[in-house]
Amino acid sequence: MKTFLFLILIGAAAAISTNENDYFPYENPEESTNENDDSIFGGYTCRKNSVPYQVSLNAGYHLCGGALVSDQWVLTAAHCYKPRIQVRLGEFNINEIEGGEQIVNAAKIITHPNYSNDTTDNDIMLIKLNSPATMNSHVSTVSLPNSCPSAGTECLVSGWGDSVSIGSINKKTDYLFLVVQYDSGGPVVCNKELQGVVSWGSSCGKKGKPDVYTRVCNYLDWIQRTIESN
């Protein structure tokens, strides 16, 4: 699994030009902690079981990442929607069976009611597992935030590096924030709280190109209502 460490720049969305070639500058003081892996910019290969809330969403192939927020609910991006999704927990190497995995089918897949496939606004989705996950050293939840993060907060992005470029930034919004590099649908965790869901990128995995993350703190009411009513 690839894990990326970066500094959140809250408010960057309001500073973005509509010109797709004019992006908010982001400078990582440590461009890579793994000199042997050129595919990881500003990140490193994480230790096994060090990100136990990370899940792989599978649709016959690794589709997206996601985060386990309770024993029966996963939060991810709405653009990762498929009518049938298998959730794989406790994964490290998704190409091997290592013994700690839990594989559970999705019972319900609920996209945000205002999600737009055209603009990717409200790019957030909840998945209810067919049966509760078993908590152990391989699998555990991540907390939802109590408030939004402040500028300069250090956060962790994790995943397996599968990602999709969707488009360029075309409007200001308080429901997104920008950093660089991403794994589609995956978690952005700040101070042990899930603050972001990877939404889209201007150019997959390229240095200096910002990626966009949905702010989880702005969707807490919807998340809580959806879980309580389902």
C-alpha positions as CSV (number, residue, x, y, z in Angstrom):
1,M,0.0,0.0,0.0
2,K,1.2,3.5,-0.7
3,T,0.9,6.1,2.0
4,F,1.3,9.8,1.3
5,L,2.1,12.5,3.9
6,F,1.3,16.1,3.0
7,L,0.1,19.5,4.5
8,I,-3.5,20.4,3.9
9,L,-4.0,23.9,2.5
10,I,-7.5,24.8,3.5
11,G,-8.9,27.6,1.4
12,A,-7.0,26.7,-1.6
13,A,-10.2,26.1,-3.6
14,A,-11.1,29.8,-3.4
15,A,-7.6,30.7,-4.7
16,I,-7.7,28.6,-7.8
17,S,-8.0,30.2,-11.2
18,T,-10.4,28.8,-13.7
19,N,-7.5,28.4,-16.1
20,E,-6.7,24.7,-16.0
21,N,-2.9,25.5,-16.2
22,D,-3.0,27.8,-13.2
23,Y,-2.9,25.9,-10.0
24,F,-2.4,26.7,-6.3
25,P,1.3,26.1,-5.6
26,Y,2.1,23.3,-3.2
27,E,5.5,22.6,-1.9
28,N,6.3,19.4,0.0
29,P,9.4,19.9,2.2
30,E,10.2,16.2,1.7
31,E,9.3,15.3,-1.9
32,S,9.9,11.6,-1.2
33,T,10.9,9.5,1.8
34,N,11.4,6.5,-0.5
35,E,14.1,7.1,-3.0
36,N,13.7,3.7,-4.5
37,D,10.1,4.2,-5.6
38,D,9.6,7.0,-8.1
39,S,5.9,6.4,-8.3
40,I,5.4,7.8,-4.8
41,F,5.8,11.6,-4.6
42,G,6.0,13.0,-1.0
43,G,5.1,9.6,0.4
44,Y,6.3,6.1,1.4
45,T,5.3,2.5,1.5
46,C,3.5,2.0,4.8
47,R,4.0,-0.8,7.3
48,K,1.6,-3.7,7.2
49,N,-1.5,-3.1,9.3
50,S,-0.6,0.5,10.0
51,V,-3.7,1.8,8.2
52,P,-6.4,-0.6,9.5
53,Y,-9.4,1.6,8.5
54,Q,-8.3,1.5,4.8
55,V,-10.5,-0.7,2.6
56,S,-10.4,-1.7,-1.1
57,L,-13.6,-1.5,-3.1
58,N,-13.7,-4.3,-5.6
59,A,-15.9,-4.7,-8.7
60,G,-14.0,-7.6,-10.2
61,Y,-10.9,-5.4,-9.9
62,H,-9.6,-2.9,-7.4
63,L,-12.0,0.0,-8.0
64,C,-11.4,2.6,-5.3
65,G,-10.2,3.1,-1.8
66,G,-12.5,3.9,1.2
67,A,-12.5,4.2,5.0
68,L,-14.3,2.1,7.6
69,V,-16.2,4.5,9.8
70,S,-18.1,2.0,11.8
71,D,-18.3,-1.8,12.0
72,Q,-20.8,-1.8,9.1
73,W,-20.3,1.4,7.2
74,V,-17.6,2.6,4.7
75,L,-17.2,6.2,3.5
76,T,-15.8,6.7,-0.1
77,A,-16.4,8.9,-3.2
78,A,-19.7,8.9,-5.1
79,H,-17.8,8.7,-8.4
80,C,-16.7,5.2,-7.3
81,Y,-20.4,3.9,-7.6
82,K,-21.1,0.5,-9.1
83,P,-24.3,-1.4,-8.6
84,R,-22.4,-4.2,-7.0
85,I,-19.4,-3.7,-4.8
86,Q,-17.4,-6.1,-2.7
87,V,-15.6,-4.5,0.3
88,R,-12.2,-5.9,1.2
89,L,-10.9,-5.1,4.7
90,G,-7.5,-5.8,6.2
91,E,-5.8,-5.7,2.9
92,F,-2.2,-4.8,2.4
93,N,-1.0,-6.4,-0.9
94,I,-4.2,-6.6,-2.9
95,N,-2.6,-9.0,-5.3
96,E,-2.1,-11.7,-2.7
97,I,-4.1,-13.5,0.0
98,E,-2.2,-12.8,3.2
99,G,-4.6,-14.3,5.8
100,G,-5.9,-11.1,7.6
101,E,-8.5,-10.1,5.0
102,Q,-12.2,-9.8,5.5
103,I,-14.3,-9.8,2.3
104,V,-17.9,-8.5,2.7
105,N,-20.5,-7.7,0.0
106,A,-22.2,-4.3,0.1
107,A,-25.8,-4.4,1.3
108,K,-26.6,-0.8,0.4
109,I,-24.7,1.8,-1.7
110,I,-25.9,5.3,-1.0
111,T,-24.6,8.3,-3.0
112,H,-25.2,11.8,-1.7
113,P,-28.5,13.0,-3.1
114,N,-26.9,16.1,-4.6
115,Y,-24.0,14.4,-6.2
116,S,-23.3,15.5,-9.8
117,N,-21.6,13.2,-12.2
118,D,-20.8,16.2,-14.5
119,T,-19.2,18.5,-11.9
120,T,-18.4,15.9,-9.2
121,D,-20.0,18.2,-6.6
122,N,-20.9,16.4,-3.4
123,D,-18.6,13.5,-4.3
124,I,-19.3,11.4,-1.3
125,M,-20.9,8.0,-0.8
126,L,-21.7,5.5,2.1
127,I,-21.6,1.7,1.8
128,K,-23.4,-0.5,4.3
129,L,-21.7,-3.9,4.7
130,N,-23.8,-7.0,4.4
131,S,-22.5,-8.0,7.9
132,P,-20.4,-6.2,10.5
133,A,-16.7,-6.3,10.2
134,T,-14.7,-8.0,12.9
135,M,-12.4,-5.6,14.7
136,N,-8.8,-6.8,15.2
137,S,-5.2,-5.7,14.5
138,H,-5.9,-5.8,10.7
139,V,-9.3,-4.0,10.7
140,S,-10.5,-1.1,12.8
141,T,-12.5,2.1,12.3
142,V,-11.4,5.8,11.9
143,S,-13.2,8.5,13.7
144,L,-15.4,11.1,11.9
145,P,-14.3,14.7,12.6
146,N,-15.7,16.9,15.3
147,S,-14.8,20.0,13.3
148,C,-13.0,21.1,10.1
149,P,-9.2,21.1,10.1
150,S,-7.2,24.3,10.2
151,A,-4.8,25.4,7.5
152,G,-1.4,23.7,7.6
153,T,-2.7,20.6,9.4
154,E,-0.6,17.5,8.6
155,C,-2.6,14.7,7.1
156,L,-2.2,11.2,5.8
157,V,-3.5,9.8,2.4
158,S,-3.3,6.1,1.9
159,G,-4.1,3.7,-0.8
160,W,-2.9,1.5,-3.6
161,G,-2.3,4.2,-6.2
162,D,-5.2,3.5,-8.6
163,S,-6.7,6.8,-9.6
164,V,-8.7,8.6,-12.4
165,S,-8.3,12.1,-13.7
166,I,-11.7,13.6,-14.1
167,G,-11.3,17.3,-14.9
168,S,-10.1,20.8,-14.0
169,I,-11.2,23.1,-11.2
170,N,-13.9,25.4,-12.5
171,K,-15.5,27.1,-9.5
172,K,-15.0,28.1,-5.9
173,T,-16.3,25.9,-3.2
174,D,-16.0,25.4,0.5
175,Y,-16.8,21.7,0.2
176,L,-13.4,20.8,-1.3
177,F,-9.8,21.3,-0.4
178,L,-6.7,20.8,-2.5
179,V,-3.4,19.0,-2.0
180,V,-1.3,16.9,-4.4
181,Q,-1.3,13.2,-5.3
182,Y,-4.2,10.8,-4.6
183,D,-5.8,7.4,-4.6
184,S,-9.4,7.7,-5.8
185,G,-12.1,7.3,-3.0
186,G,-9.4,6.9,-0.3
187,P,-9.2,8.5,3.1
188,V,-7.5,11.7,4.2
189,V,-6.9,11.4,7.9
190,C,-5.8,14.4,10.1
191,N,-5.1,14.0,13.8
192,K,-6.7,10.5,13.7
193,E,-10.0,12.0,12.2
194,L,-11.3,11.3,8.7
195,Q,-11.3,14.8,7.2
196,G,-11.3,14.1,3.5
197,V,-12.4,11.7,0.7
198,V,-10.3,11.7,-2.4
199,S,-12.4,13.1,-5.2
200,W,-10.5,13.9,-8.4
201,G,-7.3,15.2,-9.8
202,S,-6.2,17.4,-12.6
203,S,-3.5,15.0,-13.8
204,C,-3.0,11.7,-12.2
205,G,0.1,11.4,-10.0
206,K,2.0,14.3,-11.6
207,K,4.2,16.6,-9.4
208,G,2.9,20.1,-9.0
209,K,-0.7,19.2,-10.1
210,P,-3.3,19.6,-7.3
211,D,-5.9,16.9,-6.5
212,V,-9.2,17.6,-4.9
213,Y,-10.6,16.1,-1.7
214,T,-14.2,16.3,-0.4
215,R,-14.4,17.8,3.1
216,V,-16.0,15.3,5.3
217,C,-16.7,17.8,8.1
218,N,-19.3,19.5,5.8
219,Y,-21.3,16.3,5.4
220,L,-21.6,15.1,9.0
221,D,-25.3,15.6,9.2
222,W,-25.9,13.7,6.0
223,I,-23.6,10.9,7.1
224,Q,-25.3,10.6,10.6
225,R,-28.8,10.7,9.2
226,T,-28.1,8.1,6.5
227,I,-26.5,5.7,9.0
228,E,-29.3,6.1,11.5
229,S,-32.1,5.6,8.9
230,N,-30.5,2.6,7.2
